[in-house]
Amino acid sequence: MSGGSVELRRLTKDDITTCSDLAESRSWPREEKKWEFLLAHGEGWGLFDSEGLAGTTIVTHYPELSSVSMVLVAERCARQGHARRLVSHVLDTGVSTLFATDMGRPLYEQLGFRAVGFTDIHAGTFAGPAADISHIATAADLDHVVALDTKVTGITRPYLWESLLDMGTIRISDHGVVGSWQVRDARMLIGPLIADTPADACALIADTAAGVPSVRVDVHDPEVIAFVRAHGLESWGTPTWMVRGAEQLPGDRARYHAPLLQALG
């Protein structure tokens, strides 16, 4: 059990290795590139005790809402109120959203969050051909992609798509757009995924995942879930999407089929 005083302070890029160590100790993947990206574009906070890093959270601020993520507490500090302190610290009077595990959901409900949906995490090797309905986007497509994303998600985040042009891939079709990013080892993250219909979403997943050794995509539509499972991906869990300060998430969420990272909303 942790003892003594606990200091709350901002996380920086110098803390990435320690954050990854904490994640790994709680059976999360290390994903240093993910921590680096989130800390570069968000606000990270850590609790430190005499033994080191005791807990973390990151909040990504958009004009319309804030997305809370990476809520981790060291096993030695369990049930000491650290998670509540961290999340309470980053909440403001505006709208906030997060994805909750079954373990974390009771705390978030106490803090005023309510369930508005879910996402089903799927990972593995995609067994199927490309649909050949999309092409690689370029900088000339960026304004269109950002405008579409803002309309569908209800949040303004051009930096995300600008970053994907540099560090990942964006595919665009007549009926949607999908990003992808190889965040660690050989695993590719698929998202954000915006499509007019579930069938369009399935086609964009096929174009992105075909021939890739390992992918992850977090989806919620029953048709899309059935499609990825039929093509070899397995469910790894179903976090609950929650919101605080609003009845629902903004935007046209029926067309938002997958985030790139749950941390980004």
Backbone as CSV, one residue per row, in Angstrom:
resi,resn,N_x,N_y,N_z,CA_x,CA_y,CA_z,C_x,C_y,C_z
1,MET,0.852,-1.206,0.000,0.000,0.000,0.000,0.875,1.240,0.000
2,SER,0.451,2.226,-0.800,1.189,3.478,-0.851,0.972,4.271,0.422
3,GLY,2.010,4.997,0.827,1.870,5.832,2.011,2.507,7.178,1.797
4,GLY,2.289,8.097,2.740,2.878,9.407,2.652,2.113,10.318,1.728
5,SER,2.736,11.469,1.438,2.078,12.485,0.635,2.061,12.080,-0.834
6,VAL,1.070,12.595,-1.531,0.916,12.330,-2.958,0.857,13.673,-3.668
7,GLU,1.724,13.847,-4.671,1.814,15.108,-5.416,1.114,14.969,-6.758
8,LEU,0.301,15.958,-7.098,-0.344,16.030,-8.405,0.416,17.022,-9.267
9,ARG,0.856,16.583,-10.457,1.563,17.506,-11.340,1.342,17.123,-12.794
10,ARG,1.638,18.081,-13.683,1.503,17.863,-15.119,2.494,16.807,-15.595
11,LEU,2.029,15.971,-16.500,2.905,15.015,-17.154,3.551,15.664,-18.374
12,THR,4.773,15.267,-18.674,5.491,15.755,-19.847,6.024,14.563,-20.636
13,LYS,6.655,14.862,-21.756,7.224,13.791,-22.570,8.285,13.001,-21.804
14,ASP,8.879,13.614,-20.781,9.879,12.907,-19.976,9.253,11.806,-19.125
15,ASP,7.919,11.821,-18.982,7.231,10.815,-18.172,6.708,9.641,-19.008
16,ILE,6.924,9.664,-20.314,6.296,8.662,-21.186,6.718,7.240,-20.819
17,THR,7.990,7.020,-20.574,8.445,5.671,-20.226,7.807,5.202,-18.932
18,THR,7.734,6.087,-17.950,7.123,5.733,-16.664,5.631,5.467,-16.829
19,CYS,4.959,6.267,-17.654,3.537,6.027,-17.928,3.335,4.675,-18.603
20,SER,4.220,4.348,-19.514,4.127,3.058,-20.203,4.386,1.905,-19.242
21,ASP,5.310,2.105,-18.322,5.567,1.084,-17.297,4.312,0.848,-16.457
22,LEU,3.656,1.937,-16.069,2.430,1.815,-15.280,1.357,1.094,-16.083
23,ALA,1.196,1.471,-17.350,0.204,0.818,-18.193,0.472,-0.689,-18.282
24,GLU,1.717,-1.039,-18.511,2.071,-2.455,-18.639,1.809,-3.215,-17.345
25,SER,2.029,-2.555,-16.207,1.792,-3.210,-14.916,0.313,-3.499,-14.676
26,ARG,-0.574,-2.765,-15.377,-2.006,-2.972,-15.251,-2.576,-3.718,-16.467
27,SER,-1.693,-4.422,-17.182,-2.073,-5.264,-18.330,-2.595,-4.464,-19.516
28,TRP,-2.182,-3.211,-19.625,-2.409,-2.406,-20.824,-1.162,-2.507,-21.692
29,PRO,-1.289,-2.325,-23.007,-0.093,-2.264,-23.852,0.729,-1.017,-23.549
30,ARG,2.019,-1.071,-23.846,2.898,0.052,-23.528,2.583,1.278,-24.402
31,GLU,2.650,1.150,-25.697,2.223,2.176,-26.647,2.807,3.569,-26.353
32,GLU,4.136,3.637,-26.346,4.783,4.929,-26.109,4.356,5.989,-27.131
33,LYS,4.174,5.563,-28.384,3.771,6.518,-29.427,2.406,7.117,-29.115
34,LYS,1.527,6.328,-28.522,0.200,6.817,-28.145,0.306,7.843,-27.017
35,TRP,1.089,7.536,-25.984,1.282,8.485,-24.897,1.883,9.792,-25.420
36,GLU,2.874,9.661,-26.308,3.523,10.852,-26.854,2.525,11.725,-27.613
37,PHE,1.688,11.106,-28.428,0.713,11.853,-29.208,-0.304,12.540,-28.300
38,LEU,-0.823,11.804,-27.321,-1.846,12.367,-26.446,-1.291,13.496,-25.580
39,LEU,-0.073,13.352,-25.094,0.518,14.414,-24.281,0.871,15.634,-25.124
40,ALA,1.175,15.418,-26.406,1.487,16.550,-27.280,0.245,17.367,-27.597
41,HIS,-0.920,16.709,-27.624,-2.146,17.398,-28.023,-3.156,17.546,-26.886
42,GLY,-2.824,17.050,-25.717,-3.728,17.132,-24.581,-2.991,17.563,-23.322
43,GLU,-3.673,17.424,-22.229,-3.165,17.864,-20.920,-3.114,16.640,-20.009
44,GLY,-1.901,16.193,-19.676,-1.734,15.008,-18.845,-1.426,15.358,-17.409
45,TRP,-1.996,14.577,-16.494,-1.760,14.781,-15.062,-1.383,13.456,-14.418
46,GLY,-0.425,13.523,-13.491,0.003,12.337,-12.770,0.023,12.564,-11.277
47,LEU,-0.242,11.508,-10.538,-0.068,11.503,-9.090,1.224,10.754,-8.780
48,PHE,2.061,11.349,-7.947,3.351,10.766,-7.613,3.454,10.619,-6.100
49,ASP,3.860,9.429,-5.670,4.111,9.205,-4.246,5.576,8.831,-4.060
50,SER,5.928,8.351,-2.889,7.335,8.065,-2.591,7.905,6.949,-3.458
51,GLU,7.026,6.136,-4.070,7.483,5.026,-4.912,7.458,5.365,-6.398
52,GLY,6.980,6.573,-6.745,6.954,6.945,-8.148,5.561,7.285,-8.634
53,LEU,5.312,6.990,-9.882,4.029,7.321,-10.495,2.924,6.445,-9.918
54,ALA,1.897,7.097,-9.382,0.804,6.379,-8.735,-0.469,6.371,-9.562
55,GLY,-0.599,7.309,-10.494,-1.819,7.353,-11.293,-1.707,8.387,-12.390
56,THR,-2.512,8.230,-13.434,-2.472,9.149,-14.574,-3.865,9.417,-15.118
57,THR,-3.989,10.528,-15.805,-5.114,10.780,-16.692,-4.695,11.843,-17.700
58,ILE,-5.361,11.837,-18.842,-5.130,12.842,-19.881,-6.479,13.385,-20.311
59,VAL,-6.551,14.683,-20.536,-7.762,15.303,-21.075,-7.392,16.022,-22.362
60,THR,-8.157,15.742,-23.410,-7.977,16.396,-24.703,-9.104,17.396,-24.879
61,HIS,-8.750,18.669,-25.018,-9.748,19.731,-25.098,-10.060,20.077,-26.555
62,TYR,-11.338,20.117,-26.873,-11.822,20.639,-28.144,-12.699,21.851,-27.842
63,PRO,-13.013,22.671,-28.841,-13.913,23.797,-28.572,-15.270,23.367,-28.041
64,GLU,-15.726,22.178,-28.452,-17.086,21.740,-28.121,-17.161,20.872,-26.869
65,LEU,-16.084,20.165,-26.536,-16.103,19.257,-25.388,-14.679,18.862,-25.038
66,SER,-14.565,18.082,-23.957,-13.281,17.529,-23.543,-13.390,16.021,-23.459
67,SER,-12.328,15.327,-23.845,-12.307,13.869,-23.799,-11.304,13.415,-22.747
68,VAL,-11.781,12.666,-21.771,-10.956,12.192,-20.659,-10.494,10.767,-20.959
69,SER,-9.217,10.488,-20.693,-8.678,9.166,-21.030,-7.498,8.809,-20.145
70,MET,-6.974,7.617,-20.375,-5.759,7.107,-19.737,-5.836,7.200,-18.219
71,VAL,-6.994,6.849,-17.675,-7.174,6.842,-16.219,-6.601,5.530,-15.696
72,LEU,-5.431,5.614,-15.113,-4.708,4.450,-14.610,-4.245,4.713,-13.184
73,VAL,-4.332,3.695,-12.337,-3.842,3.810,-10.962,-2.993,2.586,-10.661
74,ALA,-1.832,2.802,-10.058,-0.948,1.696,-9.699,-1.651,0.742,-8.743
75,GLU,-1.339,-0.529,-8.879,-2.009,-1.534,-8.047,-1.799,-1.267,-6.555
76,ARG,-0.644,-0.754,-6.201,-0.366,-0.482,-4.784,-1.249,0.627,-4.221
77,CYS,-1.856,1.413,-5.128,-2.657,2.563,-4.717,-4.151,2.344,-4.923
78,ALA,-4.545,1.117,-5.196,-5.957,0.839,-5.469,-6.821,1.192,-4.266
79,ARG,-8.024,1.675,-4.571,-9.048,1.977,-3.559,-8.586,3.041,-2.552
80,GLN,-7.803,3.996,-3.028,-7.386,5.114,-2.189,-7.921,6.449,-2.708
81,GLY,-8.806,6.396,-3.700,-9.408,7.615,-4.210,-8.592,8.334,-5.264
82,HIS,-7.528,7.697,-5.747,-6.669,8.373,-6.714,-7.385,8.617,-8.039
83,ALA,-8.126,7.640,-8.525,-8.823,7.811,-9.802,-9.836,8.945,-9.710
84,ARG,-10.572,9.012,-8.620,-11.536,10.103,-8.423,-10.822,11.461,-8.418
85,ARG,-9.703,11.549,-7.732,-8.973,12.812,-7.658,-8.490,13.238,-9.048
86,LEU,-7.968,12.298,-9.803,-7.441,12.616,-11.127,-8.539,13.090,-12.070
87,VAL,-9.635,12.327,-12.132,-10.713,12.681,-13.060,-11.379,13.981,-12.619
88,SER,-11.604,14.138,-11.335,-12.228,15.372,-10.837,-11.374,16.586,-11.178
89,HIS,-10.071,16.404,-11.185,-9.171,17.523,-11.451,-9.309,18.042,-12.875
90,VAL,-9.585,17.148,-13.828,-9.622,17.584,-15.231,-11.027,17.918,-15.711
91,LEU,-12.046,17.686,-14.893,-13.404,18.030,-15.295,-13.632,19.527,-15.135
92,ASP,-14.399,20.089,-16.073,-14.770,21.490,-15.962,-16.285,21.616,-16.102
93,THR,-16.770,22.800,-16.340,-18.215,23.010,-16.415,-18.793,22.670,-17.783
94,GLY,-17.931,22.400,-18.745,-18.403,22.068,-20.083,-18.729,20.594,-20.230
95,VAL,-18.916,20.180,-21.463,-19.243,18.790,-21.775,-17.963,17.956,-21.764
96,SER,-18.030,16.793,-21.148,-16.907,15.866,-21.126,-17.391,14.491,-21.561
97,THR,-16.484,13.742,-22.171,-16.822,12.388,-22.609,-15.661,11.462,-22.296
98,LEU,-15.954,10.171,-22.179,-14.934,9.158,-21.944,-15.504,7.786,-22.254
99,PHE,-14.612,6.804,-22.345,-14.996,5.398,-22.449,-14.686,4.734,-21.120
100,ALA,-15.645,3.987,-20.585,-15.493,3.397,-19.258,-15.491,1.880,-19.317
101,THR,-14.577,1.267,-18.572,-14.654,-0.163,-18.335,-15.747,-0.430,-17.312
102,ASP,-16.114,-1.682,-17.171,-17.119,-2.032,-16.159,-16.640,-1.642,-14.762
103,MET,-15.322,-1.752,-14.536,-14.778,-1.414,-13.220,-14.854,0.081,-12.963
104,GLY,-14.596,0.903,-13.996,-14.563,2.333,-13.801,-15.913,3.015,-13.862
105,ARG,-16.887,2.355,-14.464,-18.179,3.014,-14.707,-18.860,3.540,-13.432
106,PRO,-18.882,2.796,-12.321,-19.544,3.340,-11.119,-18.955,4.672,-10.660
107,LEU,-17.637,4.813,-10.720,-17.011,6.078,-10.331,-17.470,7.196,-11.252
108,TYR,-17.467,6.950,-12.554,-17.844,8.003,-13.498,-19.313,8.400,-13.339
109,GLU,-20.143,7.443,-13.019,-21.550,7.771,-12.769,-21.675,8.667,-11.545
110,GLN,-20.868,8.409,-10.514,-20.882,9.265,-9.326,-20.423,10.679,-9.656
111,LEU,-19.578,10.816,-10.668,-19.062,12.121,-11.067,-19.956,12.810,-12.097
112,GLY,-21.103,12.211,-12.398,-22.078,12.865,-13.266,-22.110,12.398,-14.705
113,PHE,-21.342,11.375,-15.052,-21.387,10.837,-16.403,-22.575,9.886,-16.566
114,ARG,-23.102,9.821,-17.786,-24.173,8.883,-18.098,-23.836,8.154,-19.384
115,ALA,-24.301,6.913,-19.470,-24.020,6.087,-20.644,-24.836,6.560,-21.844
116,VAL,-24.160,6.661,-23.003,-24.847,7.055,-24.237,-24.578,6.067,-25.371
117,GLY,-23.783,5.053,-25.123,-23.490,4.085,-26.170,-22.359,3.171,-25.746
118,PHE,-21.757,2.506,-26.712,-20.666,1.580,-26.430,-19.789,1.467,-27.674
119,THR,-18.641,0.859,-27.506,-17.833,0.447,-28.650,-17.284,-0.930,-28.357
120,ASP,-17.224,-1.763,-29.382,-16.745,-3.131,-29.244,-15.358,-3.205,-29.871
121,ILE,-14.347,-3.417,-29.040,-12.969,-3.469,-29.512,-12.742,-4.778,-30.261
122,HIS,-12.231,-4.693,-31.487,-11.919,-5.887,-32.275,-10.480,-5.817,-32.758
123,ALA,-9.799,-6.953,-32.713,-8.405,-6.990,-33.143,-8.087,-8.359,-33.739
124,GLY,-7.050,-8.371,-34.550,-6.606,-9.610,-35.174,-6.166,-9.368,-36.606
125,THR,-6.122,-10.442,-37.367,-5.759,-10.366,-38.778,-7.014,-10.423,-39.622
126,PHE,-7.198,-9.428,-40.459,-8.378,-9.352,-41.319,-8.241,-10.353,-42.457
127,ALA,-9.206,-11.246,-42.569,-9.186,-12.292,-43.587,-10.178,-11.949,-44.686
128,GLY,-9.710,-11.227,-45.666,-10.598,-10.858,-46.749,-9.913,-9.902,-47.703
129,PRO,-10.480,-9.726,-48.890,-9.884,-8.824,-49.876,-10.282,-7.379,-49.638
130,ALA,-9.540,-6.483,-50.250,-9.923,-5.073,-50.268,-11.185,-4.893,-51.091
131,ALA,-11.955,-3.869,-50.770,-13.175,-3.579,-51.513,-12.906,-2.703,-52.740
132,ASP,-11.771,-2.058,-52.730,-11.364,-1.198,-53.852,-12.378,-0.089,-54.136
133,ILE,-12.825,0.566,-53.082,-13.778,1.674,-53.272,-13.188,3.005,-52.820
134,SER,-11.903,3.023,-52.408,-11.315,4.241,-51.861,-9.926,4.465,-52.439
135,HIS,-9.408,5.677,-52.203,-8.052,6.003,-52.618,-7.366,6.760,-51.488
136,ILE,-6.044,6.815,-51.548,-5.263,7.511,-50.529,-5.486,9.016,-50.647
137,ALA,-5.817,9.646,-49.541,-6.032,11.085,-49.531,-4.691,11.821,-49.520
138,THR,-4.722,13.036,-50.002,-3.548,13.908,-49.995,-3.901,15.207,-49.276
139,ALA,-2.939,16.096,-49.202,-3.169,17.382,-48.547,-4.300,18.155,-49.212
140,ALA,-4.510,17.916,-50.493,-5.588,18.612,-51.205,-6.968,18.197,-50.713
141,ASP,-7.048,17.035,-50.070,-8.337,16.540,-49.555,-8.606,16.979,-48.122
142,LEU,-7.633,17.611,-47.492,-7.703,17.817,-46.045,-8.886,18.682,-45.630
143,ASP,-9.144,19.767,-46.317,-10.254,20.643,-45.935,-11.585,19.883,-45.972
144,HIS,-11.787,19.089,-47.009,-13.017,18.302,-47.109,-13.122,17.299,-45.969
145,VAL,-12.021,16.616,-45.670,-12.028,15.593,-44.618,-12.312,16.228,-43.259
146,VAL,-11.662,17.337,-42.958,-11.868,18.005,-41.668,-13.303,18.495,-41.542
147,ALA,-13.854,19.067,-42.600,-15.242,19.545,-42.557,-16.211,18.393,-42.330
148,LEU,-15.963,17.270,-42.986,-16.818,16.092,-42.800,-16.725,15.577,-41.372
149,ASP,-15.515,15.498,-40.851,-15.313,15.022,-39.480,-16.013,15.927,-38.478
150,THR,-15.898,17.235,-38.657,-16.543,18.176,-37.744,-18.062,18.023,-37.779
151,LYS,-18.625,17.845,-38.959,-20.074,17.681,-39.092,-20.549,16.401,-38.423
152,VAL,-19.817,15.308,-38.622,-20.265,14.005,-38.124,-20.006,13.843,-36.633
153,THR,-18.838,14.277,-36.152,-18.514,14.096,-34.739,-19.001,15.250,-33.872
154,GLY,-19.224,16.419,-34.492,-19.604,17.580,-33.709,-18.449,18.227,-32.975
155,ILE,-17.213,17.819,-33.279,-16.045,18.403,-32.630,-15.039,18.849,-33.693
156,THR,-14.279,19.902,-33.364,-13.335,20.491,-34.295,-11.933,20.019,-33.942
157,ARG,-11.303,19.254,-34.845,-9.984,18.693,-34.543,-9.145,18.510,-35.815
158,PRO,-8.858,19.588,-36.504,-8.055,19.463,-37.725,-6.684,18.863,-37.477
159,TYR,-6.116,19.081,-36.274,-4.788,18.555,-35.984,-4.736,17.040,-36.134
160,LEU,-5.854,16.359,-35.835,-5.864,14.901,-35.913,-5.637,14.437,-37.346
161,TRP,-6.353,15.032,-38.274,-6.216,14.637,-39.678,-4.909,15.128,-40.264
162,GLU,-4.445,16.288,-39.845,-3.132,16.754,-40.279,-2.054,15.778,-39.815
163,SER,-2.184,15.292,-38.578,-1.215,14.336,-38.041,-1.271,13.017,-38.805
164,LEU,-2.479,12.574,-39.157,-2.607,11.309,-39.883,-1.982,11.393,-41.275
165,LEU,-2.014,12.563,-41.882,-1.332,12.716,-43.172,0.163,12.463,-43.029
166,ASP,0.728,12.822,-41.864,2.167,12.680,-41.646,2.544,11.314,-41.082
167,MET,1.769,10.814,-40.117,2.202,9.617,-39.388,1.423,8.364,-39.768
168,GLY,0.363,8.517,-40.541,-0.454,7.368,-40.904,-0.941,7.457,-42.329
169,THR,-2.189,7.024,-42.521,-2.789,7.016,-43.851,-4.251,7.431,-43.729
170,ILE,-4.721,8.168,-44.704,-6.144,8.504,-44.816,-6.636,7.978,-46.156
171,ARG,-7.723,7.233,-46.110,-8.368,6.756,-47.333,-9.728,7.444,-47.459
172,ILE,-10.081,7.809,-48.674,-11.311,8.549,-48.912,-12.092,7.893,-50.049
173,SER,-13.405,7.862,-49.920,-14.284,7.332,-50.965,-15.413,8.326,-51.194
174,ASP,-16.322,7.976,-52.088,-17.488,8.833,-52.334,-18.450,8.834,-51.153
175,HIS,-18.270,7.887,-50.230,-19.238,7.734,-49.138,-18.611,7.758,-47.753
176,GLY,-17.370,8.221,-47.663,-16.782,8.297,-46.337,-15.279,8.459,-46.350
177,VAL,-14.702,8.388,-45.153,-13.260,8.542,-44.989,-12.819,7.702,-43.796
178,VAL,-11.595,7.198,-43.860,-11.060,6.407,-42.755,-9.580,6.699,-42.605
179,GLY,-9.142,6.827,-41.364,-7.731,6.985,-41.074,-7.154,5.690,-40.533
180,SER,-5.826,5.600,-40.503,-5.161,4.457,-39.879,-3.772,4.878,-39.425
181,TRP,-3.269,4.177,-38.398,-2.000,4.534,-37.776,-1.406,3.281,-37.157
182,GLN,-0.159,3.007,-37.491,0.550,1.886,-36.883,1.148,2.372,-35.576
183,VAL,0.453,2.081,-34.478,0.810,2.687,-33.200,1.893,1.908,-32.467
184,ARG,1.991,0.599,-32.687,3.028,-0.183,-32.016,3.236,-1.492,-32.762
185,ASP,4.441,-1.983,-32.717,4.780,-3.250,-33.349,4.200,-3.285,-34.767
186,ALA,3.436,-4.340,-35.068,2.843,-4.468,-36.401,1.356,-4.138,-36.393
187,ARG,0.829,-3.694,-35.259,-0.616,-3.473,-35.175,-1.005,-2.108,-35.719
188,MET,-2.000,-2.117,-36.585,-2.526,-0.888,-37.158,-3.857,-0.551,-36.510
189,LEU,-3.997,0.693,-36.060,-5.277,1.185,-35.575,-6.066,1.738,-36.750
190,ILE,-7.353,1.373,-36.837,-8.213,1.867,-37.906,-9.214,2.851,-37.322
191,GLY,-9.242,4.062,-37.860,-10.127,5.111,-37.411,-9.425,6.467,-37.543
192,PRO,-10.130,7.550,-37.417,-11.587,7.633,-37.353,-12.214,7.072,-38.637
193,LEU,-13.380,6.486,-38.478,-14.104,5.905,-39.607,-15.459,6.582,-39.721
194,ILE,-15.640,7.313,-40.806,-16.888,8.014,-41.089,-17.440,7.466,-42.384
195,ALA,-18.693,7.035,-42.370,-19.291,6.462,-43.573,-20.789,6.689,-43.560
196,ASP,-21.359,6.821,-44.755,-22.793,7.099,-44.862,-23.642,5.952,-44.342
197,THR,-23.205,4.706,-44.577,-23.970,3.534,-44.165,-23.027,2.507,-43.553
198,PRO,-23.553,1.520,-42.825,-22.695,0.439,-42.332,-21.981,-0.303,-43.454
199,ALA,-22.646,-0.499,-44.573,-22.002,-1.185,-45.697,-20.800,-0.386,-46.200
200,ASP,-20.951,0.936,-46.261,-19.823,1.781,-46.665,-18.685,1.668,-45.645
201,ALA,-19.024,1.603,-44.373,-18.011,1.453,-43.330,-17.261,0.135,-43.490
202,CYS,-17.980,-0.930,-43.775,-17.349,-2.243,-43.960,-16.377,-2.210,-45.129
203,ALA,-16.761,-1.558,-46.223,-15.896,-1.478,-47.398,-14.619,-0.707,-47.093
204,LEU,-14.735,0.369,-46.332,-13.548,1.154,-45.974,-12.639,0.371,-45.033
205,ILE,-13.217,-0.409,-44.118,-12.399,-1.268,-43.255,-11.645,-2.279,-44.113
206,ALA,-12.324,-2.886,-45.084,-11.669,-3.869,-45.942,-10.513,-3.246,-46.720
207,ASP,-10.717,-2.055,-47.251,-9.651,-1.391,-47.999,-8.454,-1.087,-47.112
208,THR,-8.691,-0.783,-45.847,-7.612,-0.419,-44.927,-6.924,-1.649,-44.337
209,ALA,-7.687,-2.696,-44.041,-7.168,-3.831,-43.280,-6.617,-4.960,-44.147
210,ALA,-7.023,-5.033,-45.397,-6.592,-6.140,-46.249,-5.075,-6.185,-46.378
211,GLY,-4.500,-7.343,-46.083,-3.066,-7.522,-46.223,-2.233,-7.025,-45.063
212,VAL,-2.866,-6.475,-44.037,-2.141,-5.968,-42.864,-2.044,-7.087,-41.826
213,PRO,-0.863,-7.344,-41.247,-0.723,-8.474,-40.324,-1.643,-8.421,-39.110
214,SER,-1.855,-7.226,-38.551,-2.650,-7.111,-37.331,-3.319,-5.743,-37.288
215,VAL,-4.616,-5.733,-37.012,-5.354,-4.473,-36.958,-6.222,-4.430,-35.709
216,ARG,-6.608,-3.219,-35.348,-7.610,-2.999,-34.299,-8.584,-1.945,-34.793
217,VAL,-9.866,-2.216,-34.593,-10.907,-1.245,-34.919,-12.004,-1.367,-33.875
218,ASP,-12.472,-0.231,-33.358,-13.478,-0.200,-32.290,-14.800,0.261,-32.900
219,VAL,-15.752,-0.663,-33.029,-16.989,-0.387,-33.762,-18.206,-0.666,-32.886
220,HIS,-19.347,-0.141,-33.305,-20.558,-0.290,-32.499,-21.776,-0.729,-33.287
221,ASP,-21.789,-0.501,-34.595,-22.951,-0.876,-35.398,-23.015,-2.400,-35.543
222,PRO,-24.182,-3.017,-35.327,-24.284,-4.484,-35.402,-23.825,-5.058,-36.737
223,GLU,-24.135,-4.365,-37.844,-23.724,-4.870,-39.158,-22.207,-4.845,-39.308
224,VAL,-21.589,-3.792,-38.809,-20.129,-3.683,-38.898,-19.464,-4.690,-37.968
225,ILE,-20.024,-4.870,-36.776,-19.493,-5.874,-35.849,-19.546,-7.257,-36.490
226,ALA,-20.664,-7.606,-37.086,-20.797,-8.913,-37.740,-19.782,-9.063,-38.868
227,PHE,-19.550,-7.979,-39.605,-18.620,-8.026,-40.730,-17.194,-8.300,-40.259
228,VAL,-16.712,-7.555,-39.251,-15.316,-7.740,-38.838,-15.121,-9.100,-38.175
229,ARG,-16.125,-9.588,-37.475,-15.998,-10.917,-36.877,-15.998,-11.995,-37.945
230,ALA,-16.793,-11.818,-38.977,-16.824,-12.784,-40.071,-15.509,-12.807,-40.842
231,HIS,-14.720,-11.746,-40.691,-13.448,-11.659,-41.402,-12.254,-11.778,-40.457
232,GLY,-12.445,-12.461,-39.345,-11.322,-12.899,-38.537,-10.967,-12.089,-37.313
233,LEU,-11.624,-10.942,-37.082,-11.282,-10.149,-35.904,-12.080,-10.639,-34.692
234,GLU,-11.465,-10.550,-33.530,-12.084,-11.024,-32.293,-12.348,-9.870,-31.346
235,SER,-13.427,-9.993,-30.562,-13.774,-8.952,-29.596,-12.847,-9.018,-28.394
236,TRP,-12.355,-7.843,-27.993,-11.476,-7.740,-26.830,-12.145,-7.024,-25.661
237,GLY,-13.390,-6.647,-25.794,-14.069,-5.935,-24.720,-14.997,-4.882,-25.270
238,THR,-15.915,-4.438,-24.412,-16.944,-3.493,-24.852,-17.069,-2.346,-23.859
239,PRO,-16.208,-1.335,-23.956,-16.330,-0.182,-23.063,-17.612,0.611,-23.328
240,THR,-18.092,1.267,-22.287,-19.283,2.105,-22.378,-18.878,3.539,-22.685
241,TRP,-19.520,4.125,-23.680,-19.275,5.534,-24.016,-20.164,6.380,-23.110
242,MET,-19.558,7.343,-22.407,-20.276,8.135,-21.422,-20.080,9.619,-21.694
243,VAL,-21.037,10.423,-21.238,-20.957,11.865,-21.416,-21.423,12.559,-20.147
244,ARG,-20.869,13.715,-19.886,-21.214,14.531,-18.723,-21.478,15.952,-19.212
245,GLY,-22.564,16.552,-18.760,-22.862,17.919,-19.134,-23.717,18.058,-20.370
246,ALA,-24.205,16.954,-20.914,-25.082,16.973,-22.085,-25.890,15.686,-22.100
247,GLU,-27.009,15.709,-22.801,-27.840,14.511,-22.900,-27.237,13.485,-23.858
248,GLN,-26.631,13.974,-24.939,-26.046,13.101,-25.939,-24.751,13.724,-26.459
249,LEU,-23.989,12.928,-27.186,-22.821,13.441,-27.866,-23.247,14.269,-29.066
250,PRO,-22.468,15.260,-29.447,-22.846,16.104,-30.585,-22.630,15.386,-31.916
251,GLY,-23.139,15.993,-32.986,-22.871,15.503,-34.328,-23.862,14.474,-34.831
252,ASP,-23.541,13.909,-35.967,-24.358,12.882,-36.631,-23.729,11.527,-36.350
253,ARG,-23.917,11.046,-35.145,-23.168,9.888,-34.668,-23.516,8.591,-35.398
254,ALA,-24.630,8.536,-36.112,-24.958,7.333,-36.881,-23.925,7.079,-37.971
255,ARG,-23.216,8.137,-38.380,-22.204,7.979,-39.429,-20.779,7.881,-38.881
256,TYR,-20.643,7.925,-37.559,-19.322,7.823,-36.933,-19.146,6.385,-36.454
257,HIS,-18.414,5.593,-37.220,-18.389,4.156,-36.992,-17.214,3.672,-36.142
258,ALA,-16.153,4.498,-36.003,-15.016,4.071,-35.179,-14.112,5.259,-34.898
259,PRO,-13.623,5.389,-33.663,-12.585,6.388,-33.371,-11.220,5.851,-33.740
260,LEU,-10.249,6.734,-33.881,-8.864,6.271,-34.014,-8.379,5.768,-32.667
261,LEU,-8.555,6.582,-31.651,-8.257,6.232,-30.267,-9.474,6.612,-29.436
262,GLN,-9.856,5.746,-28.512,-10.951,6.102,-27.614,-10.615,7.381,-26.860
263,ALA,-9.339,7.609,-26.606,-8.908,8.798,-25.878,-9.259,10.088,-26.587
264,LEU,-9.457,10.027,-27.915,-9.712,11.235,-28.696,-11.193,11.487,-28.902
265,GLY,-12.070,10.629,-28.396,-13.497,10.819,-28.555,-14.021,10.363,-29.900
